[in-house]
């Protein structure tokens, strides 16, 4: 059983890979070179029906009632199998995204392993609520909650961190006894398909994990989210797509968990350790070529250190190395596609029209060596913009940031909160009281102080406003992937 024959990436339904159909397929392109990597079998509506039916049958056949300890053990076996095939997952992630091999190893695949092990531990340790209620006459009633699987869950995964975010969703879903129908991004189909092999090897029953490939409207994405057999939808992606998915599931009143876009702010105070802040900002602006929902696109710097921060960040941006993903020295990969690069370049034009000063980058690099056909773009920083400019208000999702000065703490908080998004923020200061105070004032789901992207997988993850609905992580994930039934017994 193989996921990718070298030419085809196939759908996985009811424990089997589905033979592809030449008439229903699309091309997967390597973002680093522009060359064709594989053809992907696009799932039609009848195949999605089969996937949902297989998931439902798996629940009915006993997966939903499998003891917690057995589900936790299976998740740990899956983590072990990913480690055994670690380099295969690294290669698949690179082929899909073009990201540097060091990142694929140290972040994407490593986090996939951690996701399975974390949720195995979380579900094994999770307790149940219970309450004793005093009644008249000295009697009591016992109330306790029993959590049951949500059912068949649609898992819609983005292209920026495809394996990391897929396992972040399916690990708790499976831990809670659900069956899933996964729709990966059409840009990054490989790792979700490879994971099907690993889960089967780990002993997951047929039908519990299904993968259907395709696009959004008029394709697998729409077929899955609109299917009457789906009991809930978890989605990570753009705010616009999240809004569309919400409209799709609204008539059936299905629960949703959305982690959407961000226009994240960093606030840098003048008492900060400059080098520490620059190291953190370099990561938060440029990691994964800016294609992380948590990346910083707005940097507010106290005026007295503005030049130091701007100059230092320019130096670090120019020190990034764009190049072949398998080169250990490469720090920065391409954007995911030519289409996405066109979008980012459009914002370059908008910045110019708004009077921005480009202090580094601003164009398309020439890398030669067969890479010029890829979706490359220069890490870019602007000054001279304000919160009124579209470039500062709209999510770009590239290796870009606007640097804007401020004078007072109150001004910094107001500027950072002046957005329709509310995913994440970072605060850089050596004043611990100020760090707590400002972080708690941010209208976001996550706020860091003197760090960025540091995660405890048991803590809540999610955003407010256009950045999403609900929380994932630890017991927050268990709340979404289960339905509680309260049992009341008069004693």
Secondary structure, 3 states (H helix, E strand, C coil): CCCECCCEECCEECCEECCCCCCCEEEEECCCCCCEEEEEECCCHHHHHHHHHHHHHHHHCCHHHCCHHHHHHHHHHHHHHHHHCHHHHHHHHHHHHCCCHHHHHHHHHHHHHHHHHHHHHHHHHCCCCEEEEECHHHCEEEEEEEEEECCEEEEECCCCCHHHHHHHHHHHHHHCCCEEEEECCCCCCHHHHHHHHHHHHHCCCCCCEEECCCCCCCCHHHHHHCCCCCCEEEEECCHHHHHHHHHHHHCCCCEEEEECCCCEEEEECCCCCHHHHHHHHHHHHHHHHHCCCCCEEEEEEEHHHHHHHHHHHHHHHHCCCECCCCCCCCCECCCCCHHHHHHHHHHHHHHHHCCCEEEECCCCCCCCCCCCCCCCCCCEEEECCCCCCHHHHCCCCCCEEEEEEECCHHHHHHHHCCCCCCCEEEEECCCHHHHHHHHHHCCCCEEEECCCCCCCCCCCECCCHHHEECCECHHHHHHHHEEEEEEEEEC
